[in-house]
């Protein structure tokens, strides 16, 4: 059985990951509405990844005999008005999620829950990749986003993203 605090934090994380998926679907809708179908695709794929992350946390809790409680998913509260700003919101959110993962990791370490820290190692690495991707998208948008041809090429690059299932197996 997992430490009670660790289990509670993991359970909250299930809902936070579903919120992330909801947020990224909102980003996808925004980009679709302004005609950037590639960026829309990128965030649809990102939303699927976040749903997978939620499912991994859920399955880990179940595998450890813990009750999972799904909570209400909050409506995204950002007003999306600018193609660069949306990317900056994405980076801000990924940094927030990284902090949540680190808090769970700290609690697991304090409880000497080595199995959970090992499980979380994958998410720590994943968050590093998520933040790097978000930072790279911002850099590219700043470089090319105001030039029509540059934005077209960047949009095409984002359109090429395809979904890949997570490498973590429970």
N, C-alpha and C positions, 0 to 999 in steps of 0.2 A: 504494500500500500504506500502511496506517495504521501509525503509530508503535506499536511492540510493547507499551509500557506502556498506551497508550490502548486498543489492541485487547483487552488482557487485562482492563482495567477494564470495557469495554463488554460483554465476554463474561460477567463476573461479574454485571453488571447484568441480563442476560437472566434469570439464575437468581433474582436478588433480586426481580424483577418477578413471576416465577411464584410465589415465596414470598408476595408481597403478595396475590396472587389467592387462594392457599391460606388465608392468614390471614383475609381478608375472607369467604371461604366459611365459615370457622369462626365468625366473628361472625354471619353470616346464620343459621347453624344455631342458635346460642344464642338469637337474638331470636325465631326461629320456635318454639323450645321454650318460651319464656315467654309466647307469645301475641302478640308484636308483629310481625305479618306485614308491616307497612309498613317497619319497620326492617330486617327480613329481606330484603325486596325491595331496599332501598337498597344493602345490602351485596352482594347478588347482582349488581346492576348494577356496583358498584364492582369486584368480582372480575373481571367481563368487561373492564372498562377496563384493569385491571392485566395481564390476559392479552394484550390488544392492545398495551400498552406493551412487554411482553416480545417480542412478535412484531416490533414496529418496530425494537427494538435488534438482534434476530436478523437481520432483513432488511438493516439498515444494514451489519452486519458482512459478510454474504454479498455485498452490492453492492460491497463494497470488497475482495473476494477473501480474506477472513479465515475461518479455520475456526471453527465454533461448537461448543462443547462444553457439552452439557447436564449438569448436576450433579444430585445428589440434592436434592430439595426437603425442607427441614427441616419437622418437625411443629411447628405453633404451640405455644409453651410457656406461654402465659398461661392461668391458670385464670379462666374467665369466671363472675363471680358477681353482678354488679350492672350494670344497664342504663346507668348513667352511666359507670362505670369502663370499660366496653367502648369507649365513645366516646372516653374519654381515652387508652386504648391506641391507638386509631386515629390520634389526633393525634400521639402519641409516634412511631408508626411512620411517619407521613407526614414528620415532621421528620427522622427517620433517613434516609429515602429522599432527601429534599432534600439532605442532607449527602453522600450517595453521588453524586448528580448533580453537585453542586458539585465534588467531588473529580475526577470525570472531566473536567469543564469545565476545571479548573485544569491537569490533565495535558495536555489538548488545546492549551490556550493556550501552555504551556511548550514543546510540540513544534511550535508555529506551525501547527497543524492547523486551519485556518480552516473547512474543510468540516465537521469534526466539531463545532466550536463552534457553527456555524450550525444543524446538526442538533439539538444539545443546547438551543439557545435555546427551542425549543418545549417541551421538558421542564422547563426552568427556569420558564417561564410556567405550565405545567400544575401544577407542584408548589405554586406560589403559590395557585392555585385550590383544590388539594386541601387545603392547610393551612387556608385560609379556610373551606371547607365543613366541615371537622372542627371548627374553632373555633365556627362558627355552630351546629352540632348540639349541642355541649356547652352553649353559652349557652341555647339553647332548652330543653334537657333540664333545666337548673338552674332555669329560670323556670317551666316547665309540667309537668315530669315527675312531680312528687309529687301533682298534681291529676288525678283520673281523666279529667275532661272535657278538660283540657289535653293530657294524654298521648294521649287518643283522637284529638284534632285533629292533634297532631304525628305520630302514627303514620299517619294518613290522608295527611298531606303527604308523608311518606317513601314511602308506597305509590304515589304518583303519579309517582315517578321512572321514566323509561324510558331504555333504553340508546341512546346515540348513538355512532357510530363516531368514532374520533379524526380531527381535522382535518388532521393531518400526513400528507402524501403523499410517498413516497420515489420 
